[in-house]
Every structure is written in structure tokens, then in C-alpha cells.
Amino acid sequence: MLNIALPTGRMGEKAYRCFADIGYACPGMENQNRKLVFVDEKRGLRYMLVKPKDVAMYVEYGAADIGVVGRDVIMESQPDIYELLDLEFGKCRFAVAAPEGWHDDLSRPLRVATTYCHVTSEYFLSVGRQIETIMLHGSVELAPLIGLSDVIVDIVESGTTLRENKLVVVAEIAPSSARLIANKSSYQFNRELIDEIRSKMEAAK
């Protein structure tokens, strides 16, 4: 049984279409329901739908053999997995954003609101800027508007949310897109099959 972890939401739908297009469709996957596990016993497939930020953990700890996850999740959680292929969808970027007209006060630590603490600390360490990180779980765009932080670090796709809140990108950290990943042990034992999937997906891009 090949266990495949996909993220819920739009990225997961696109990822499943990639698998289906190369011959790994599974009955019931495209139906609108609340099921989280779909099994095709005849073909030895089991799909699991999990929260996007959890996909890498399912793969790292062997609950799934392979999965599809955003590069942003990999950068933040640093899972011990193999990153096999850039699937070239779900494109976005990590960015530092600030209110329009903002100027950095270098005389004090920069207050940064984010959900991505690891990426944030690594970036500002690399540019030599001392920071105070404020961990938030959502709506980070609000933080600089009410004085909780000076800037934010977040994922930016179209930039619409930033514009609507009068925020602008002041620095780009790294691009992100969907990646095919594999559990290290699973890859050793099922290398031929996993490499076949990777090759077919690469050819189909």
C-alpha cells in the first residue's frame, strides 16, 4: 500500500490532479465530502487529506510514504525528508511587509509579527538585523496597523491582502511552490515506484 499525504484546499486538489493525470486516480477523491482517507485496495493506494502544515510531519514520521507540501512549510518546519520535485504550482513568496511610508529605526530591535518564526529569525540573522519576534496564528497584517509590530513576515501570493491593508513588500526572502516529498526509509524500500511517480510528474509539467 502506497500512502500519499495531500494538503486540504486548492493545493491538494491540484496535487491530486497531478497524481490522477499520471494514472494514480482513486475512487471518491473528487467527491465533495468530509472523508479524510481514500483507499483503492486493488491498486494499493491510500490517500490522506491533512492540514497543509502537517503534511511534512506525516511524511517524516512514516505515516505517509510521499506527499505534496509547500516549500514554505519545509522551510519553516525543517523536516527530515527528501524533497524530490518542484511541481511548479501554488507559487508564492516569503516577504517582509510594512505600512506604506515606513522607515526602519536602527536604534532599536525591529518588532516582527509572523507565523513563521524560524524563517523570520534565519532571514534577519542573515542580514544582521536584531529583532523581537511576535508569534501570531493568523491575521498578521493587523499587527503593524495597530502598533503591535513594525513589520510582518508572511506568505504573499497576489499581494491583494497587503494592498487592502496599506502594506507594501519591503524585502523578499524566498520563493515557494508545491513540492513532492518522500519519507527517507520509504524511498529506500520503494525507490523504483517513487522514482517512477516523480519522473511521470516531471514529464507531465
Z-matrix of the N, CA and C atoms (Angstrom, degrees):
N
C 1 1.454
C 2 1.524 1 109.60
N 3 1.331 2 117.10 1 121.77
C 4 1.454 3 121.65 2 176.35
C 5 1.519 4 108.80 3 -91.79
N 6 1.326 5 117.11 4 118.48
C 7 1.458 6 122.64 5 -178.50
C 8 1.522 7 109.95 6 -95.79
N 9 1.329 8 115.55 7 124.98
C 10 1.461 9 122.12 8 -175.22
C 11 1.524 10 109.23 9 -122.80
N 12 1.334 11 117.33 10 122.02
C 13 1.463 12 122.08 11 178.23
C 14 1.525 13 109.54 12 -99.15
N 15 1.327 14 115.33 13 125.15
C 16 1.462 15 121.18 14 177.65
C 17 1.518 16 109.59 15 -121.15
N 18 1.328 17 117.47 16 147.45
C 19 1.465 18 119.72 17 177.71
C 20 1.525 19 110.68 18 -77.63
N 21 1.316 20 116.55 19 146.32
C 22 1.456 21 120.12 20 172.61
C 23 1.529 22 108.69 21 -68.54
N 24 1.322 23 116.19 22 158.11
C 25 1.461 24 120.30 23 177.56
C 26 1.511 25 113.53 24 95.54
N 27 1.338 26 114.79 25 -166.19
C 28 1.465 27 121.16 26 -173.29
C 29 1.523 28 113.30 27 -61.95
N 30 1.334 29 116.68 28 -39.74
C 31 1.462 30 118.50 29 -179.84
C 32 1.522 31 110.76 30 -63.30
N 33 1.338 32 116.62 31 -40.19
C 34 1.450 33 120.60 32 178.82
C 35 1.517 34 112.26 33 -64.20
N 36 1.335 35 116.47 34 -38.59
C 37 1.467 36 120.40 35 178.29
C 38 1.528 37 110.79 36 -64.02
N 39 1.333 38 116.28 37 -42.79
C 40 1.465 39 119.98 38 178.18
C 41 1.527 40 110.66 39 -66.83
N 42 1.329 41 115.70 40 -39.25
C 43 1.464 42 119.90 41 179.97
C 44 1.524 43 110.63 42 -63.67
N 45 1.338 44 116.87 43 -43.61
C 46 1.462 45 119.53 44 179.71
C 47 1.530 46 110.39 45 -62.08
N 48 1.336 47 116.94 46 -39.44
C 49 1.464 48 119.79 47 179.30
C 50 1.530 49 110.27 48 -61.62
N 51 1.334 50 116.68 49 -35.53
C 52 1.471 51 120.17 50 176.68
C 53 1.523 52 110.62 51 -61.71
N 54 1.346 53 116.28 52 -44.78
C 55 1.458 54 120.02 53 178.73
C 56 1.527 55 110.86 54 -66.19
N 57 1.326 56 116.31 55 -43.97
C 58 1.470 57 120.19 56 -178.74
C 59 1.528 58 110.75 57 -62.78
N 60 1.327 59 116.45 58 -39.42
C 61 1.468 60 120.51 59 -177.37
C 62 1.519 61 112.86 60 -66.85
N 63 1.338 62 118.09 61 -22.18
C 64 1.469 63 119.69 62 179.01
C 65 1.535 64 111.40 63 -103.59
N 66 1.362 65 115.53 64 13.50
C 67 1.459 66 119.38 65 173.14
C 68 1.511 67 116.15 66 100.63
N 69 1.340 68 117.43 67 15.70
C 70 1.465 69 120.07 68 -178.85
C 71 1.529 70 111.61 69 -117.15
N 72 1.335 71 115.34 70 45.05
C 73 1.462 72 120.09 71 176.27
C 74 1.528 73 109.44 72 -73.01
N 75 1.342 74 115.50 73 155.55
C 76 1.463 75 120.91 74 179.53
C 77 1.529 76 108.50 75 -136.57
N 78 1.337 77 118.68 76 127.97
C 79 1.461 78 121.66 77 -178.06
C 80 1.529 79 112.20 78 -54.55
N 81 1.347 80 115.25 79 133.73
C 82 1.454 81 120.28 80 175.25
C 83 1.509 82 115.35 81 91.86
N 84 1.334 83 118.10 82 -13.84
C 85 1.461 84 120.25 83 -175.02
C 86 1.526 85 113.23 84 -63.87
N 87 1.317 86 116.70 85 -31.98
C 88 1.461 87 119.18 86 -176.25
C 89 1.525 88 113.05 87 -91.53
N 90 1.327 89 117.30 88 -0.31
C 91 1.467 90 120.09 89 177.42
C 92 1.520 91 110.26 90 -76.95
N 93 1.320 92 116.38 91 145.16
C 94 1.457 93 120.94 92 177.31
C 95 1.526 94 109.14 93 -81.60
N 96 1.310 95 117.16 94 102.01
C 97 1.461 96 121.46 95 177.68
C 98 1.523 97 108.68 96 -154.05
N 99 1.322 98 116.42 97 -177.47
C 100 1.460 99 120.32 98 -175.66
C 101 1.532 100 112.59 99 -103.22
N 102 1.324 101 117.04 100 11.07
C 103 1.456 102 119.55 101 177.80
C 104 1.522 103 110.79 102 -64.58
N 105 1.308 104 115.78 103 145.52
C 106 1.462 105 121.34 104 -179.78
C 107 1.522 106 112.69 105 -112.86
N 108 1.339 107 117.21 106 -15.15
C 109 1.464 108 121.54 107 -179.61
C 110 1.525 109 109.17 108 -128.40
N 111 1.318 110 116.17 109 130.63
C 112 1.463 111 122.40 110 179.36
C 113 1.522 112 108.21 111 -127.92
N 114 1.339 113 116.25 112 128.69
C 115 1.466 114 120.80 113 -173.36
C 116 1.522 115 110.57 114 -124.88
N 117 1.316 116 114.85 115 134.67
C 118 1.458 117 122.37 116 170.81
C 119 1.523 118 106.48 117 -117.14
N 120 1.342 119 115.73 118 94.82
C 121 1.465 120 120.96 119 -175.78
C 122 1.525 121 111.84 120 -61.44
N 123 1.328 122 116.77 121 -39.26
C 124 1.463 123 120.32 122 -176.46
C 125 1.524 124 111.85 123 -62.65
N 126 1.309 125 115.64 124 -38.25
C 127 1.463 126 119.18 125 -175.78
C 128 1.530 127 112.53 126 -99.57
N 129 1.334 128 115.31 127 -3.63
C 130 1.458 129 118.54 128 177.56
C 131 1.513 130 113.79 129 70.21
N 132 1.349 131 116.63 130 42.47
C 133 1.461 132 121.70 131 -179.46
C 134 1.523 133 110.74 132 -119.15
N 135 1.304 134 116.70 133 138.61
C 136 1.463 135 121.08 134 171.17
C 137 1.525 136 108.26 135 -135.94
N 138 1.343 137 115.74 136 116.15
C 139 1.457 138 121.16 137 175.88
C 140 1.521 139 109.48 138 -97.59
N 141 1.327 140 116.56 139 138.18
C 142 1.460 141 122.58 140 175.76
C 143 1.520 142 108.77 141 -123.19
N 144 1.323 143 116.80 142 129.73
C 145 1.457 144 121.27 143 177.24
C 146 1.521 145 108.67 144 -100.21
N 147 1.324 146 116.40 145 120.06
C 148 1.461 147 120.70 146 -177.05
C 149 1.523 148 109.67 147 -133.39
N 150 1.320 149 116.40 148 165.48
C 151 1.457 150 120.04 149 178.09
C 152 1.524 151 109.60 150 -59.31
N 153 1.332 152 117.25 151 140.80
C 154 1.469 153 120.26 152 -175.78
C 155 1.527 154 114.60 153 -50.63
N 156 1.319 155 117.69 154 -40.27
C 157 1.463 156 120.21 155 -177.34
C 158 1.526 157 112.70 156 -74.37
N 159 1.356 158 117.22 157 -9.80
C 160 1.469 159 120.27 158 -178.09
C 161 1.526 160 113.51 159 -99.53
N 162 1.328 161 117.68 160 -12.03
C 163 1.465 162 120.40 161 -175.29
C 164 1.524 163 111.53 162 -55.76
N 165 1.319 164 116.84 163 -47.03
C 166 1.465 165 120.06 164 -176.67
C 167 1.524 166 111.85 165 -62.67
N 168 1.342 167 117.35 166 -33.61
C 169 1.460 168 120.33 167 179.09
C 170 1.524 169 111.20 168 -70.28
N 171 1.337 170 117.39 169 -39.24
C 172 1.465 171 121.04 170 176.67
C 173 1.522 172 110.13 171 -60.17
N 174 1.328 173 115.73 172 -39.52
C 175 1.462 174 119.78 173 -179.81
C 176 1.529 175 110.92 174 -74.49
N 177 1.312 176 117.17 175 -44.98
C 178 1.466 177 120.15 176 -178.08
C 179 1.526 178 111.92 177 -58.12
N 180 1.337 179 116.63 178 -42.27
C 181 1.464 180 120.01 179 -175.69
C 182 1.527 181 113.51 180 -91.76
N 183 1.333 182 117.62 181 7.26
C 184 1.449 183 121.07 182 170.29
C 185 1.512 184 116.77 183 86.25
N 186 1.338 185 117.94 184 4.11
C 187 1.467 186 119.62 185 174.91
C 188 1.524 187 109.86 186 -68.01
N 189 1.320 188 115.87 187 -26.82
C 190 1.466 189 121.96 188 174.56
C 191 1.521 190 108.33 189 -128.27
N 192 1.326 191 115.39 190 145.07
C 193 1.465 192 120.12 191 178.45
C 194 1.518 193 111.19 192 -80.16
N 195 1.319 194 115.38 193 -42.05
C 196 1.462 195 121.19 194 178.32
C 197 1.522 196 108.53 195 -137.58
N 198 1.322 197 116.48 196 168.16
C 199 1.452 198 119.93 197 179.09
C 200 1.516 199 110.74 198 -166.08
N 201 1.319 200 114.51 199 173.92
C 202 1.462 201 121.20 200 176.13
C 203 1.522 202 107.73 201 -124.24
N 204 1.326 203 115.44 202 128.40
C 205 1.461 204 120.53 203 -174.94
C 206 1.518 205 109.10 204 -148.42
N 207 1.326 206 116.22 205 152.95
C 208 1.457 207 120.44 206 176.53
C 209 1.517 208 111.48 207 -70.42
N 210 1.310 209 115.97 208 144.92
C 211 1.468 210 120.64 209 177.23
C 212 1.532 211 110.53 210 -59.83
N 213 1.334 212 116.95 211 -29.57
C 214 1.466 213 120.33 212 178.72
C 215 1.524 214 111.38 213 -60.62
N 216 1.335 215 116.97 214 -39.05
C 217 1.465 216 121.04 215 178.93
C 218 1.524 217 110.30 216 -66.66
N 219 1.323 218 116.26 217 -40.69
C 220 1.462 219 120.65 218 179.30
C 221 1.528 220 110.15 219 -63.30
N 222 1.319 221 116.27 220 -43.67
C 223 1.462 222 120.32 221 -179.18
C 224 1.527 223 111.56 222 -63.50
N 225 1.323 224 116.25 223 -37.36
C 226 1.465 225 119.50 224 -176.95
C 227 1.521 226 112.53 225 -79.01
N 228 1.336 227 117.67 226 -44.95
C 229 1.466 228 120.10 227 -173.17
C 230 1.525 229 113.77 228 -91.12
N 231 1.354 230 117.35 229 -15.31
C 232 1.468 231 121.88 230 177.35
C 233 1.534 232 112.82 231 51.26
N 234 1.331 233 118.74 232 51.90
C 235 1.466 234 120.41 233 -178.44
C 236 1.522 235 111.94 234 -71.29
N 237 1.325 236 115.91 235 154.45
C 238 1.456 237 121.95 236 178.69
C 239 1.524 238 108.68 237 -90.54
N 240 1.322 239 115.57 238 80.01
C 241 1.472 240 122.25 239 -176.18
C 242 1.532 241 108.83 240 -137.54
N 243 1.345 242 115.20 241 172.51
C 244 1.457 243 119.77 242 171.03
C 245 1.524 244 108.80 243 -97.44
N 246 1.309 245 115.72 244 131.25
C 247 1.462 246 121.16 245 174.35
C 248 1.529 247 106.64 246 -97.40
N 249 1.338 248 116.34 247 112.29
C 250 1.463 249 120.30 248 -168.61
C 251 1.524 250 115.01 249 -96.16
N 252 1.331 251 116.83 250 -34.69
C 253 1.468 252 117.79 251 -171.24
C 254 1.520 253 111.57 252 -160.31
N 255 1.337 254 115.74 253 136.32
C 256 1.464 255 121.72 254 170.25
C 257 1.530 256 107.43 255 -82.77
N 258 1.328 257 116.11 256 115.86
C 259 1.468 258 120.78 257 -176.60
C 260 1.523 259 112.36 258 -83.65
N 261 1.326 260 117.37 259 -9.14
C 262 1.465 261 123.49 260 170.81
C 263 1.525 262 114.42 261 64.47
N 264 1.339 263 116.87 262 28.86
C 265 1.468 264 119.07 263 167.29
C 266 1.522 265 107.16 264 -132.56
N 267 1.337 266 116.34 265 173.95
C 268 1.461 267 119.67 266 -175.28
C 269 1.517 268 111.25 267 66.01
N 270 1.331 269 116.24 268 34.26
C 271 1.460 270 119.73 269 -174.86
C 272 1.528 271 111.80 270 -73.13
N 273 1.318 272 114.89 271 135.76
C 274 1.457 273 122.49 272 175.98
C 275 1.523 274 106.90 273 -159.22
N 276 1.323 275 117.27 274 -169.15
C 277 1.459 276 118.93 275 179.32
C 278 1.520 277 110.52 276 -152.49
N 279 1.323 278 115.26 277 149.10
C 280 1.451 279 120.89 278 169.56
C 281 1.522 280 107.49 279 -77.19
N 282 1.331 281 116.61 280 134.75
C 283 1.456 282 119.26 281 179.58
C 284 1.518 283 111.24 282 -146.83
N 285 1.326 284 115.01 283 154.93
C 286 1.462 285 122.15 284 169.55
C 287 1.518 286 106.37 285 -96.16
N 288 1.327 287 117.09 286 128.35
C 289 1.459 288 121.21 287 -179.79
C 290 1.525 289 110.04 288 -126.28
N 291 1.315 290 115.34 289 148.77
C 292 1.465 291 121.49 290 -177.47
C 293 1.521 292 109.26 291 -143.72
N 294 1.337 293 116.84 292 163.15
C 295 1.470 294 119.73 293 175.53
C 296 1.523 295 110.86 294 -60.48
N 297 1.322 296 116.15 295 149.28
C 298 1.460 297 120.96 296 178.34
C 299 1.530 298 109.90 297 -55.72
N 300 1.307 299 116.02 298 133.86
C 301 1.456 300 120.93 299 178.43
C 302 1.520 301 114.70 300 83.00
N 303 1.329 302 117.66 301 5.67
C 304 1.469 303 121.43 302 -177.76
C 305 1.517 304 111.78 303 -68.10
N 306 1.348 305 115.76 304 142.67
C 307 1.463 306 121.46 305 174.09
C 308 1.521 307 108.17 306 -128.85
N 309 1.308 308 116.57 307 136.25
C 310 1.460 309 121.84 308 -177.61
C 311 1.535 310 110.64 309 -73.60
N 312 1.330 311 115.56 310 131.69
C 313 1.460 312 122.23 311 174.93
C 314 1.522 313 107.97 312 -95.72
N 315 1.316 314 116.36 313 99.74
C 316 1.464 315 121.45 314 -174.11
C 317 1.524 316 113.73 315 -74.40
N 318 1.331 317 116.92 316 -2.28
C 319 1.464 318 119.77 317 -178.55
C 320 1.533 319 112.57 318 -82.01
N 321 1.316 320 116.78 319 -7.05
C 322 1.466 321 120.25 320 -179.32
C 323 1.530 322 109.70 321 -143.77
N 324 1.347 323 116.65 322 162.94
C 325 1.471 324 118.92 323 176.16
C 326 1.525 325 111.60 324 -60.15
N 327 1.306 326 115.65 325 143.69
C 328 1.463 327 122.06 326 178.25
C 329 1.524 328 108.97 327 -80.87
N 330 1.321 329 117.01 328 128.64
C 331 1.466 330 120.58 329 178.39
C 332 1.531 331 108.65 330 -89.53
N 333 1.337 332 115.72 331 120.56
C 334 1.466 333 121.73 332 -173.90
C 335 1.523 334 109.71 333 -122.12
N 336 1.327 335 117.14 334 121.28
C 337 1.460 336 122.08 335 175.65
C 338 1.528 337 108.72 336 -95.67
N 339 1.328 338 116.03 337 134.61
C 340 1.465 339 119.05 338 -176.86
C 341 1.521 340 111.35 339 -164.52
N 342 1.308 341 114.71 340 161.62
C 343 1.461 342 122.36 341 168.10
C 344 1.529 343 109.30 342 -96.17
N 345 1.314 344 115.94 343 -16.21
C 346 1.470 345 122.43 344 -173.00
C 347 1.529 346 110.38 345 -108.45
N 348 1.314 347 116.45 346 77.61
C 349 1.469 348 121.33 347 -174.03
C 350 1.528 349 112.88 348 -67.72
N 351 1.332 350 117.11 349 -39.71
C 352 1.469 351 119.50 350 -178.08
C 353 1.524 352 110.75 351 -66.95
N 354 1.310 353 117.05 352 -49.10
C 355 1.465 354 120.58 353 179.48
C 356 1.526 355 110.01 354 -60.24
N 357 1.327 356 116.11 355 -41.28
C 358 1.463 357 120.90 356 -179.15
C 359 1.526 358 111.54 357 -62.32
N 360 1.329 359 116.77 358 -49.28
C 361 1.458 360 119.91 359 -177.97
C 362 1.530 361 111.14 360 -64.87
N 363 1.338 362 117.55 361 -39.24
C 364 1.462 363 121.00 362 179.73
C 365 1.526 364 111.13 363 -65.04
N 366 1.325 365 116.22 364 -41.02
C 367 1.466 366 119.36 365 -178.69
C 368 1.518 367 111.35 366 -66.10
N 369 1.318 368 117.21 367 -51.53
C 370 1.462 369 119.17 368 -175.85
C 371 1.526 370 111.91 369 -69.33
N 372 1.337 371 117.30 370 -28.10
C 373 1.457 372 119.93 371 172.64
C 374 1.526 373 110.12 372 -63.89
N 375 1.321 374 115.96 373 -39.41
C 376 1.466 375 120.65 374 -178.10
C 377 1.520 376 112.45 375 -67.74
N 378 1.341 377 117.40 376 -26.84
C 379 1.470 378 119.81 377 179.80
C 380 1.530 379 111.52 378 -101.69
N 381 1.337 380 115.98 379 3.75
C 382 1.450 381 120.29 380 174.93
C 383 1.515 382 115.88 381 71.38
N 384 1.332 383 116.18 382 30.25
C 385 1.482 384 120.07 383 -179.16
C 386 1.518 385 109.16 384 -109.01
N 387 1.333 386 116.33 385 124.54
C 388 1.461 387 120.99 386 177.80
C 389 1.525 388 109.31 387 -75.21
N 390 1.343 389 116.11 388 135.50
C 391 1.468 390 119.51 389 -176.42
C 392 1.520 391 111.55 390 -134.30
N 393 1.318 392 113.59 391 162.28
C 394 1.465 393 123.11 392 167.88
C 395 1.521 394 106.12 393 -118.21
N 396 1.323 395 116.81 394 115.19
C 397 1.464 396 120.80 395 -176.00
C 398 1.525 397 110.99 396 -89.45
N 399 1.326 398 115.23 397 131.69
C 400 1.460 399 121.89 398 176.74
C 401 1.527 400 106.92 399 -113.35
N 402 1.326 401 116.94 400 108.36
C 403 1.460 402 122.09 401 -176.87
C 404 1.524 403 110.07 402 -79.67
N 405 1.335 404 115.71 403 122.77
C 406 1.460 405 121.96 404 176.17
C 407 1.526 406 109.31 405 -124.95
N 408 1.324 407 116.45 406 159.10
C 409 1.460 408 120.69 407 -177.58
C 410 1.531 409 113.02 408 -108.14
N 411 1.310 410 117.00 409 3.67
C 412 1.459 411 119.76 410 178.72
C 413 1.514 412 110.82 411 171.22
N 414 1.352 413 115.84 412 162.18
C 415 1.471 414 122.45 413 178.80
C 416 1.521 415 112.25 414 51.93
N 417 1.324 416 116.34 415 46.04
C 418 1.467 417 119.54 416 -179.33
C 419 1.527 418 111.38 417 -64.31
N 420 1.331 419 117.01 418 -21.70
C 421 1.464 420 120.43 419 -179.36
C 422 1.528 421 111.93 420 -60.26
N 423 1.315 422 116.57 421 -25.53
C 424 1.463 423 120.42 422 -179.16
C 425 1.524 424 112.47 423 -70.12
N 426 1.321 425 117.04 424 -31.20
C 427 1.467 426 121.68 425 -170.85
C 428 1.532 427 114.29 426 -54.92
N 429 1.339 428 119.86 427 -50.60
C 430 1.470 429 117.93 428 -179.76
C 431 1.526 430 113.20 429 -73.03
N 432 1.310 431 117.48 430 -20.08
C 433 1.463 432 120.50 431 -178.70
C 434 1.517 433 112.06 432 -72.47
N 435 1.330 434 116.31 433 -27.19
C 436 1.460 435 119.82 434 -178.77
C 437 1.527 436 112.32 435 -110.49
N 438 1.334 437 116.97 436 8.95
C 439 1.448 438 121.05 437 176.11
C 440 1.513 439 115.67 438 85.33
N 441 1.332 440 117.94 439 8.80
C 442 1.460 441 120.11 440 177.57
C 443 1.517 442 111.34 441 -70.10
N 444 1.325 443 116.61 442 -34.74
C 445 1.462 444 121.13 443 179.28
C 446 1.519 445 109.33 444 -139.50
N 447 1.334 446 115.37 445 166.24
C 448 1.462 447 120.36 446 174.17
C 449 1.524 448 110.47 447 -83.55
N 450 1.339 449 115.19 448 -43.88
C 451 1.463 450 121.63 449 -177.12
C 452 1.520 451 108.87 450 -140.18
N 453 1.325 452 115.54 451 175.79
C 454 1.460 453 121.17 452 174.49
C 455 1.526 454 109.07 453 -129.61
N 456 1.322 455 115.41 454 157.87
C 457 1.466 456 121.47 455 166.87
C 458 1.514 457 106.35 456 -120.37
N 459 1.331 458 115.75 457 124.55
C 460 1.459 459 119.14 458 -176.34
C 461 1.523 460 109.89 459 -154.51
N 462 1.319 461 114.41 460 172.04
C 463 1.457 462 121.24 461 173.40
C 464 1.526 463 108.86 462 -81.95
N 465 1.318 464 116.29 463 131.32
C 466 1.464 465 121.63 464 178.88
C 467 1.522 466 108.40 465 -119.66
N 468 1.324 467 115.55 466 127.53
C 469 1.469 468 120.12 467 178.23
C 470 1.521 469 109.01 468 -105.80
N 471 1.328 470 117.62 469 -78.61
C 472 1.464 471 120.76 470 179.51
C 473 1.526 472 112.51 471 -92.65
N 474 1.329 473 116.66 472 -22.10
C 475 1.459 474 120.35 473 -177.08
C 476 1.509 475 114.14 474 88.71
N 477 1.337 476 117.22 475 0.51
C 478 1.464 477 121.05 476 -177.30
C 479 1.522 478 111.96 477 -61.34
N 480 1.329 479 117.01 478 -46.36
C 481 1.469 480 120.43 479 -178.44
C 482 1.520 481 111.05 480 -61.25
N 483 1.323 482 116.67 481 -39.32
C 484 1.461 483 119.86 482 177.43
C 485 1.521 484 110.73 483 -62.60
N 486 1.318 485 116.83 484 -48.16
C 487 1.467 486 120.68 485 -178.14
C 488 1.525 487 111.14 486 -61.45
N 489 1.325 488 116.57 487 -41.34
C 490 1.459 489 120.00 488 -179.20
C 491 1.520 490 112.30 489 -63.90
N 492 1.338 491 116.49 490 -23.86
C 493 1.462 492 121.25 491 179.65
C 494 1.525 493 112.66 492 -107.30
N 495 1.351 494 114.67 493 17.13
C 496 1.465 495 120.92 494 177.11
C 497 1.535 496 112.78 495 56.20
N 498 1.314 497 114.91 496 41.98
C 499 1.455 498 121.95 497 175.10
C 500 1.526 499 108.79 498 -113.00
N 501 1.331 500 115.68 499 150.17
C 502 1.463 501 120.10 500 178.99
C 503 1.532 502 109.10 501 -132.08
N 504 1.312 503 115.99 502 150.51
C 505 1.466 504 121.21 503 176.64
C 506 1.524 505 108.60 504 -73.75
N 507 1.324 506 116.44 505 126.29
C 508 1.469 507 120.94 506 178.56
C 509 1.529 508 111.52 507 -109.25
N 510 1.315 509 116.90 508 -13.56
C 511 1.475 510 120.27 509 176.29
C 512 1.517 511 108.82 510 -161.49
N 513 1.324 512 116.67 511 139.38
C 514 1.453 513 121.61 512 175.32
C 515 1.525 514 108.82 513 -103.26
N 516 1.337 515 115.72 514 133.07
C 517 1.459 516 120.94 515 -175.13
C 518 1.528 517 111.72 516 -95.65
N 519 1.344 518 116.29 517 -54.11
C 520 1.470 519 119.57 518 -177.63
C 521 1.520 520 109.69 519 -166.59
N 522 1.333 521 117.49 520 148.35
C 523 1.467 522 120.60 521 174.73
C 524 1.518 523 110.92 522 -79.10
N 525 1.316 524 115.67 523 160.51
C 526 1.466 525 120.96 524 177.72
C 527 1.523 526 109.40 525 -141.74
N 528 1.326 527 115.27 526 151.15
C 529 1.466 528 121.87 527 174.31
C 530 1.521 529 107.47 528 -160.93
N 531 1.326 530 116.71 529 173.07
C 532 1.467 531 120.96 530 -178.57
C 533 1.523 532 110.97 531 -69.15
N 534 1.339 533 115.90 532 138.32
C 535 1.459 534 121.18 533 179.99
C 536 1.529 535 110.39 534 -126.63
N 537 1.329 536 116.20 535 143.14
C 538 1.459 537 122.47 536 170.40
C 539 1.514 538 107.00 537 -85.80
N 540 1.346 539 116.56 538 125.06
C 541 1.467 540 120.35 539 -178.19
C 542 1.528 541 109.53 540 -124.81
N 543 1.321 542 115.83 541 162.99
C 544 1.466 543 120.75 542 -178.94
C 545 1.522 544 110.66 543 -140.71
N 546 1.332 545 115.63 544 146.72
C 547 1.454 546 122.05 545 170.02
C 548 1.523 547 108.16 546 -68.05
N 549 1.324 548 117.41 547 138.15
C 550 1.460 549 120.20 548 -174.12
C 551 1.528 550 112.93 549 -64.24
N 552 1.337 551 117.06 550 -41.85
C 553 1.471 552 119.43 551 179.03
C 554 1.518 553 110.88 552 -69.00
N 555 1.330 554 116.34 553 -43.13
C 556 1.464 555 120.39 554 179.28
C 557 1.522 556 110.94 555 -59.43
N 558 1.326 557 115.70 556 -38.19
C 559 1.455 558 119.38 557 -179.32
C 560 1.526 559 111.66 558 -65.23
N 561 1.316 560 117.06 559 -36.43
C 562 1.463 561 120.37 560 178.12
C 563 1.521 562 111.43 561 -67.05
N 564 1.333 563 117.64 562 -40.98
C 565 1.461 564 121.71 563 -176.19
C 566 1.530 565 113.50 564 -83.91
N 567 1.350 566 116.50 565 -26.00
C 568 1.473 567 120.46 566 -176.74
C 569 1.527 568 110.57 567 -124.79
N 570 1.312 569 115.05 568 35.64
C 571 1.470 570 119.32 569 -172.94
C 572 1.518 571 112.23 570 -59.77
N 573 1.326 572 117.55 571 -41.93
C 574 1.465 573 120.43 572 -177.04
C 575 1.526 574 111.06 573 -61.21
N 576 1.338 575 116.80 574 -46.43
C 577 1.461 576 121.25 575 -178.70
C 578 1.527 577 110.82 576 -67.39
N 579 1.326 578 116.60 577 -45.67
C 580 1.468 579 119.99 578 -177.38
C 581 1.529 580 110.67 579 -66.53
N 582 1.320 581 117.00 580 -39.27
C 583 1.463 582 120.25 581 177.03
C 584 1.526 583 110.91 582 -65.79
N 585 1.326 584 116.77 583 -33.79
C 586 1.467 585 120.55 584 177.00
C 587 1.526 586 110.18 585 -64.11
N 588 1.331 587 116.11 586 -44.42
C 589 1.469 588 120.54 587 177.86
C 590 1.525 589 110.25 588 -62.09
N 591 1.326 590 116.11 589 -46.18
C 592 1.460 591 120.07 590 179.69
C 593 1.531 592 111.50 591 -59.79
N 594 1.323 593 116.44 592 -44.46
C 595 1.459 594 120.66 593 -178.70
C 596 1.525 595 112.29 594 -64.63
N 597 1.332 596 115.48 595 -41.58
C 598 1.471 597 119.38 596 179.01
C 599 1.517 598 111.21 597 -65.90
N 600 1.327 599 115.88 598 -40.43
C 601 1.477 600 118.86 599 178.89
C 602 1.518 601 111.03 600 -66.35
N 603 1.316 602 116.88 601 -38.83
C 604 1.458 603 120.36 602 179.03
C 605 1.531 604 110.30 603 -64.81
N 606 1.308 605 116.54 604 -41.07
C 607 1.459 606 120.43 605 -179.75
C 608 1.529 607 112.24 606 -68.84
N 609 1.324 608 116.13 607 -27.96
C 610 1.471 609 121.20 608 -176.38
C 611 1.523 610 113.33 609 -85.83
N 612 1.334 611 117.99 610 -8.77
C 613 1.473 612 120.61 611 -176.76
C 614 1.527 613 111.12 612 -65.06
